[in-house]
Amino acid sequence: MGEELVSRTQVGIVGAGPAGLVLGHLLHREGIDAVVLESRSRDYVERRVRAGVLEQGTVDLLIETGVGERLQREGIVHHGIELRFDGRGHRIPFDELADGRGITIYGQQEVVKDLIAARLDAGLPLLFEAEALGVEGIDGDEPTIRYRYEGRERELRCDVVAGCDGYHGVSREAAPAGALTQYEREYPFAWLGILAEVAPSTEELIYAYHENGFSLHSLRSPSISRLYVQCDAGDELEQWPDERIWQELHTRLARDDGWELEEGPIVERTIAPMRSIVTEPMQHGRLYLAGDAVHIVPATGAKGLNLAVADVRVLAGGLVDWFRSGNERLLELYSATCLRRVWQTQNFSAWMTAMLHRYPDADDYQLRLQRAQLDYVCRSRAAAASLAEQYVGLELAQTKSSV
Ligand SMILES: Cc1cc2nc3c(=O)[nH]c(=O)nc-3n(C[C@H](O)[C@H](O)[C@H](O)COP(=O)(O)OP(=O)(O)OC[C@H]3O[C@@H](n4cnc5c(N)ncnc54)[C@H](O)[C@@H]3O)c2cc1C
């Protein structure tokens, strides 16, 4: 298909993040045509540092569908995390508590690179620097994406539009006023995240609660550490010179037994707001929304990417059924099916966030409740098992809709 001539497809996908790329990949395997439009350049999306924790279900899907070869080679499998507070570490052993399931550390940008390579190698349409300007006609049989590409405005006519364009995308706006309801919560803090060129000082992720605020020691590879500190919601990067970042990390991650955090050059830094958002329903007419376009979770539960992949897995199933047999039943249930998992994940992410962060207005009563919660998770096998099964990712059977 010549890029100049893109004008009609079965599924028009807005956004080449994890949601859009996985959807395009799953549809291709089933012989369904799709065009992916991405507003940014290939270089930009392949370098965008974000998530890094993949649930077992996400990993299995990528491997089973033939895009997990590098993931299997380079991904680092973890079977537990550490909760750290009061100078002591407490391991939550996923292998014992979650039927042997674990998580894999593999950067989101690596997942994105693998999916882009697979799509382009197969000669499938994926246009970079193609910005969707709007989606029209979603109540009819041929919704249209208006987009700008190579300086010209164009139209892509589709049977169905998949809005996978993230929180700042335009697809959601295509639904008529009042059709969608948004539920949201802003948190009074944010995460300052860094990538540092230094071997991780830990083999497993450390989630640390401290009176100065939350911090997280994660990793991306044997030589790259990923670290986060809770900061104020309005903080700017200029307020956080390197010395301050390291000082806070040393303080918040300190352990009584002399454990030490190694420092290294900081090669990337961002401040990400913490918020929870769900937009319901996740579909209107011939528009289906997936991933961050329709829900956001605070990063504490490491769920955003995984939820995006879970959405499009359901969507692909519905689309395949519809295109093959005209059966609309699964597509009609798309939103209801996804929202069960979405709300369970919202609950988990909000719970982890509440347990581990320092709230600016917390009084002594609240601080003691928080401490009691941490204590309970570390002492009770049932509480630890609840954390473990949600962290590694609920099985599909646990999130099946009752509708
Ligand atoms: C700092 C940080 C850390 C995180 N850590 C984790 C983690 O550990 N685990 C986890 O699971 N999740 C994590 N997340 C969340 C995760 O990164 C997101 O949930 C994930 O990117 C969602 O994927 P998506 O495809 O829905 O959206 P996105 O990745 O946002 O992709 C949307 C795409 O659409 C494109 N787009 C937008 N508007 C348009 C337009 N008009 N036209 C065309 N294209 C458009 C964008 O450029 C983008 O490429 C983290 C997020 C951040 C910010």
The ligand as a MOL file (V3000), in Angstrom:
LIG
                    3D

  0  0  0     0  0            999 V3000
M  V30 BEGIN CTAB
M  V30 COUNTS 53 58 0 0 0
M  V30 BEGIN ATOM
M  V30 1 C 7.0140 7.3430 34.2580 0
M  V30 2 C 6.0460 6.2390 33.9320 0
M  V30 3 C 6.2710 4.9600 34.4370 0
M  V30 4 C 5.3770 3.9290 34.1630 0
M  V30 5 N 5.6300 2.6760 34.6750 0
M  V30 6 C 4.8040 1.6480 34.3370 0
M  V30 7 C 5.1050 0.2950 34.7340 0
M  V30 8 O 6.1120 0.0210 35.4020 0
M  V30 9 N 4.2720 -0.7020 34.3420 0
M  V30 10 C 3.1520 -0.4270 33.5720 0
M  V30 11 O 2.4400 -1.3890 33.2260 0
M  V30 12 N 2.8480 0.8390 33.1770 0
M  V30 13 C 3.6420 1.8770 33.5290 0
M  V30 14 N 3.3730 3.1490 33.0770 0
M  V30 15 C 2.1950 3.3860 32.2570 0
M  V30 16 C 2.4100 2.9720 30.8010 0
M  V30 17 O 3.5720 3.5750 30.2900 0
M  V30 18 C 1.1770 3.4040 29.9880 0
M  V30 19 O 0.0340 2.9300 30.6420 0
M  V30 20 C 1.2450 2.8530 28.5450 0
M  V30 21 O 2.1320 3.6230 27.7840 0
M  V30 22 C -0.1400 2.8580 27.9030 0
M  V30 23 O -0.0360 2.4640 26.5590 0
M  V30 24 P -0.9950 3.0550 25.4560 0
M  V30 25 O -0.5990 2.4020 24.1770 0
M  V30 26 O -2.3920 2.9650 25.9090 0
M  V30 27 O -0.6860 4.6120 25.4220 0
M  V30 28 P 0.6520 5.3710 24.9890 0
M  V30 29 O 1.8570 4.5650 25.2960 0
M  V30 30 O 0.5470 6.7440 25.5720 0
M  V30 31 O 0.5450 5.4470 23.4070 0
M  V30 32 C -0.3410 6.3540 22.7590 0
M  V30 33 C 0.3020 6.7330 21.4430 0
M  V30 34 O -0.5890 7.5510 20.7200 0
M  V30 35 C 0.1340 8.6110 20.1180 0
M  V30 36 N -0.8160 9.7140 19.8680 0
M  V30 37 C -1.3470 10.5940 20.7490 0
M  V30 38 N -2.1720 11.4600 20.1350 0
M  V30 39 C -2.1660 11.1020 18.8220 0
M  V30 40 C -2.8190 11.6440 17.6700 0
M  V30 41 N -3.6250 12.6860 17.7430 0
M  V30 42 N -2.5780 11.0400 16.4870 0
M  V30 43 C -1.7510 9.9710 16.3690 0
M  V30 44 N -1.1050 9.4360 17.4420 0
M  V30 45 C -1.3170 10.0030 18.6360 0
M  V30 46 C 1.2060 8.9320 21.1440 0
M  V30 47 O 2.3080 9.6070 20.5870 0
M  V30 48 C 1.5740 7.5380 21.6210 0
M  V30 49 O 2.6090 6.9750 20.8700 0
M  V30 50 C 4.2310 4.2030 33.3450 0
M  V30 51 C 4.0240 5.4710 32.8320 0
M  V30 52 C 4.9000 6.4930 33.1140 0
M  V30 53 C 4.6410 7.8700 32.5490 0
M  V30 END ATOM
M  V30 BEGIN BOND
M  V30 1 1 1 2
M  V30 2 1 2 3
M  V30 3 2 2 52
M  V30 4 2 3 4
M  V30 5 1 4 5
M  V30 6 1 4 50
M  V30 7 2 5 6
M  V30 8 1 6 7
M  V30 9 1 6 13
M  V30 10 2 7 8
M  V30 11 1 7 9
M  V30 12 1 9 10
M  V30 13 2 10 11
M  V30 14 1 10 12
M  V30 15 2 12 13
M  V30 16 1 13 14
M  V30 17 1 14 15
M  V30 18 1 14 50
M  V30 19 1 15 16
M  V30 20 1 16 17
M  V30 21 1 16 18
M  V30 22 1 18 19
M  V30 23 1 18 20
M  V30 24 1 20 21
M  V30 25 1 20 22
M  V30 26 1 22 23
M  V30 27 1 23 24
M  V30 28 2 24 25
M  V30 29 1 24 26
M  V30 30 1 24 27
M  V30 31 1 27 28
M  V30 32 2 28 29
M  V30 33 1 28 30
M  V30 34 1 28 31
M  V30 35 1 31 32
M  V30 36 1 32 33
M  V30 37 1 33 34
M  V30 38 1 33 48
M  V30 39 1 34 35
M  V30 40 1 35 36
M  V30 41 1 35 46
M  V30 42 1 36 37
M  V30 43 1 36 45
M  V30 44 2 37 38
M  V30 45 1 38 39
M  V30 46 1 39 40
M  V30 47 2 39 45
M  V30 48 1 40 41
M  V30 49 2 40 42
M  V30 50 1 42 43
M  V30 51 2 43 44
M  V30 52 1 44 45
M  V30 53 1 46 47
M  V30 54 1 46 48
M  V30 55 1 48 49
M  V30 56 2 50 51
M  V30 57 1 51 52
M  V30 58 1 52 53
M  V30 END BOND
M  V30 END CTAB
M  END
